[in-house]
């Protein structure tokens, strides 16, 4: 006697950009570990121009493919994929992730049993099996951001300098989970709005979790199940555009959600700090690009 299907349905939204092989592995893992419920997958290809779209059309004909004429960024493209579906749950998935057995079933059951949860995330593991600390996060504070960007907070297990990584949360409610894997309740997204398209890339996941929390929804971190995250796999070719987008995202998040709670002087100091960090990041990028690789010995 066959098992009864799960009484929910799931839409999966994936945005790709020049990551054909990673996307192939991601979609294969999604097929292999699909939950026992109706599921529809939509891939928006952001004008990769490297055969990514052709691969999806040829190897995964059951996947809805949207070929964008330009690179619209993560937020806008993901929103288009979300709007194509109507299932009560939406999995936002990066192409540099691979699912593992039981992960979606566990999280869908969790959200069915906890109607207050708007977004759920799992434990993300890097290629070497170690924990990806971006799996769970706290909304940034000034000290937390200082600790994170200086690297001090990345080695501390607790305290205000380590705050951004939410080290005190083992399981349960957390400020935010990573946009590489976000299982979302569609009704929650419809209440607060989808990803803010003012973010081209980076920080849009934190912004969405912030708006959900403000509206009374819970973001849940569940480490009993996991997924592989090939960190930065879909954005390994670092460019000035990505560096600018990252810093613009930080400023937009601060200006949208934190600046109103801070004095003008503090906001000016934050702006100066971000500008300094941006200049240093662009300088490092230019040096790395201009320096020829060391020949093998």
C-alpha positions in Angstrom: 0.0 0.0 0.0 1.5 3.3 -1.0 2.1 6.1 1.5 -0.3 9.0 1.6 1.2 12.1 0.0 2.0 15.1 2.2 -1.0 17.4 2.4 0.9 20.4 1.2 2.4 21.7 -2.0 5.8 23.3 -2.7 7.2 25.7 -5.2 11.0 25.9 -5.6 12.5 29.2 -6.9 16.1 29.2 -8.1 18.1 32.0 -9.8 21.1 31.0 -11.9 24.0 33.0 -13.4 26.9 31.3 -15.1 26.8 28.2 -12.9 25.7 25.4 -15.2 27.5 22.5 -13.5 26.4 23.7 -10.0 22.8 24.1 -11.1 22.8 20.7 -12.7 23.9 19.1 -9.4 21.4 21.2 -7.5 18.4 20.2 -9.7 19.5 16.6 -9.6 19.6 16.6 -5.8 16.2 18.3 -5.8 14.7 15.5 -7.9 16.4 12.8 -5.8 15.3 14.2 -2.5 11.9 15.7 -3.5 9.3 15.5 -0.7 6.2 13.3 -1.0 4.0 16.2 -2.0 3.2 18.1 -5.2 6.3 20.2 -6.2 7.0 22.6 -9.0 10.4 24.1 -9.7 11.1 27.4 -11.5 14.6 28.5 -12.6 15.2 32.1 -13.7 18.5 32.3 -15.7 19.9 35.8 -15.5 21.3 35.9 -19.0 24.2 33.5 -18.3 25.2 33.1 -21.9 27.2 29.9 -21.1 24.7 27.2 -21.9 23.0 27.1 -18.4 19.6 27.7 -19.8 20.0 25.1 -22.6 21.2 22.6 -20.0 18.0 23.1 -17.9 15.8 22.9 -21.0 17.4 19.7 -22.2 18.1 17.8 -19.0 15.3 19.0 -16.7 12.3 19.5 -19.0 9.9 19.3 -16.1 11.4 22.5 -14.7 9.9 25.9 -15.6 12.6 28.0 -17.2 12.6 31.8 -17.5 15.4 33.2 -19.6 16.0 36.8 -18.6 17.5 39.2 -21.2 19.7 40.9 -18.5 21.2 40.0 -15.2 18.5 41.4 -12.9 20.1 40.4 -9.7 18.8 37.9 -7.1 15.8 39.7 -5.5 14.0 40.6 -8.7 14.6 37.3 -10.4 13.6 35.3 -7.3 10.4 37.3 -7.0 9.5 36.5 -10.6 9.9 32.8 -9.9 7.9 33.0 -6.7 5.0 34.8 -8.5 4.9 32.0 -11.1 3.6 29.6 -8.4 0.8 29.3 -6.0 1.7 26.6 -3.6 1.4 27.4 0.2 5.2 26.9 0.7 8.1 28.3 -1.3 11.7 27.1 -1.2 14.2 29.8 -2.2 17.3 27.8 -3.2 20.7 28.9 -4.5 22.1 26.9 -7.4 25.3 26.2 -5.3 23.3 24.1 -2.9 22.5 20.4 -2.9 19.7 18.9 -0.9 20.0 15.9 1.4 17.5 13.1 2.2 14.7 14.1 4.6 15.5 17.8 4.8 12.4 19.1 3.0 10.0 16.6 4.7 11.3 17.6 8.1 11.0 21.3 7.5 7.5 21.1 5.9 6.3 19.0 8.8 7.8 21.6 11.2 6.0 24.5 9.4 2.7 22.6 9.3 2.9 22.0 13.0 4.1 25.6 13.8 1.8 28.0 12.1 3.8 31.0 13.6 6.9 30.1 11.5 7.2 32.2 8.4 10.6 31.0 7.3 12.6 27.9 8.2 16.2 27.1 7.4 18.4 24.1 7.9 22.0 23.5 8.8 24.2 24.4 5.9 27.5 22.5 5.5 30.5 23.5 3.4 32.2 21.1 0.9 34.6 19.9 3.6 31.7 19.0 5.9 32.2 21.9 8.3 29.4 24.2 9.5 28.5 27.2 7.4 28.1 29.9 10.1 25.8 31.9 7.8 23.1 29.2 8.4 21.8 31.3 11.3 22.3 35.0 11.9 21.3 37.8 14.2 20.3 41.2 12.9 23.5 43.3 12.9 24.5 45.6 15.7 27.4 48.0 15.5 29.6 45.8 17.7 28.4 42.7 15.9 29.2 44.2 12.5 32.6 45.3 13.7 33.4 41.9 15.0 32.3 40.2 11.8 34.2 42.4 9.4 37.4 42.5 11.4 37.3 38.8 11.8 37.3 38.9 15.6 33.7 37.7 15.8 34.4 34.7 13.6 36.6 33.1 16.2 34.7 34.0 19.4 32.0 31.6 20.6 29.9 34.2 22.3 29.7 37.9 23.3 28.7 41.1 21.4 31.5 40.8 18.8 30.2 37.3 17.8 26.6 38.4 17.8 26.1 38.4 14.1 26.6 34.7 13.8 24.0 33.9 16.5 26.3 31.5 18.4 23.9 31.1 21.3 21.1 29.7 19.2 21.3 25.9 18.9 17.9 25.3 17.5 14.7 27.3 17.2 13.8 31.0 16.7 16.6 33.1 15.2 16.7 36.5 13.6 17.6 35.3 10.1 18.6 32.3 8.1 20.6 32.3 4.9 19.0 33.0 1.5 20.8 30.0 0.0 18.0 27.9 1.6 14.9 29.5 2.8 11.6 27.5 3.1 8.9 30.2 3.3 5.2 30.3 4.0 3.5 32.0 1.0 0.9 33.7 3.2 3.7 35.3 5.2 5.4 36.5 2.1 2.1 37.9 0.8 1.6 39.8 4.0 5.0 41.5 4.2 5.9 41.6 0.5 8.5 39.5 -1.4 12.2 40.3 -1.5 13.0 44.1 -1.7 14.1 44.6 -5.3 16.1 47.6 -4.2 18.8 45.0 -3.3 20.5 43.8 -6.4 22.4 41.1 -4.5 23.3 40.5 -0.8 21.3 41.5 2.3 17.9 40.9 0.8 17.5 37.7 2.9 18.3 39.6 6.1 15.8 42.3 5.1 13.0 39.9 4.4 13.6 38.1 7.8 13.6 41.5 9.5 10.2 42.5 8.0 8.7 39.1 8.9 9.8 39.5 12.5 8.4 43.0 12.6 5.1 41.5 11.4 5.1 38.9 14.2 6.4 35.9 12.2 9.1 33.5 13.5 12.2 32.5 11.5 13.2 29.0 12.6 16.7 27.4 12.4 16.5 23.6 12.3 20.0 21.9 12.6 18.6 18.3 12.6 18.6 18.3 8.8 21.1 19.8 6.4 22.1 20.8 2.9 25.4 21.2 1.1 26.4 24.8 0.4 29.3 25.4 -2.0 30.0 28.8 -0.5 30.0 31.5 -3.1 29.8 28.9 -5.8 27.5 30.9 -7.9 29.5 34.1 -7.5 33.1 33.0 -7.5 34.2 35.5 -10.1 34.4 38.5 -7.8 33.8 41.7 -9.6 33.5 45.4 -8.7 29.7 45.1 -9.3 29.4 42.4 -6.6 31.6 44.4 -4.2 29.5 47.5 -4.8 26.2 45.5 -4.4 27.4 44.1 -1.1 28.2 47.4 0.4 25.1 49.1 -1.1 23.0 46.3 0.5 24.5 46.9 3.9 23.8 50.6 3.6 20.2 50.0 2.4 19.6 47.6 5.3 21.0 50.1 7.8 19.1 53.0 6.3 15.8 51.1 6.1 15.8 49.4 9.5 18.4 50.8 11.9 19.1 54.4 11.1 15.8 55.7 12.6 17.0 54.3 16.0 20.4 56.0 15.8 21.6 59.6 16.0 22.7 61.5 13.0 26.3 61.3 14.3 26.2 57.5 14.5 24.7 57.3 11.1 27.4 59.5 9.7 30.1 57.3 11.3 28.5 54.2 9.8 28.4 55.8 6.4 32.1 56.7 6.7 33.0 53.2 7.9 31.1 51.6 4.9 32.8 53.9 2.4 36.2 53.1 3.9 35.5 49.4 3.7 34.3 49.8 0.1 37.4 51.6 -1.0 39.6 49.0 0.7 37.6 46.1 -0.9 37.8 47.6 -4.4 41.6 48.2 -3.8 42.1 44.6 -2.9 40.1 43.5 -5.9 42.1 45.7 -8.3 45.4 44.4 -6.8 44.3 40.7 -7.1 43.1 41.3 -10.6 46.3 43.0 -11.7 48.7 40.5 -10.0 49.6 37.6 -12.2 49.2 34.1 -10.6 52.4 32.6 -9.2 53.6 29.9 -11.6 53.6 26.3 -10.2 57.0 25.0 -8.9 
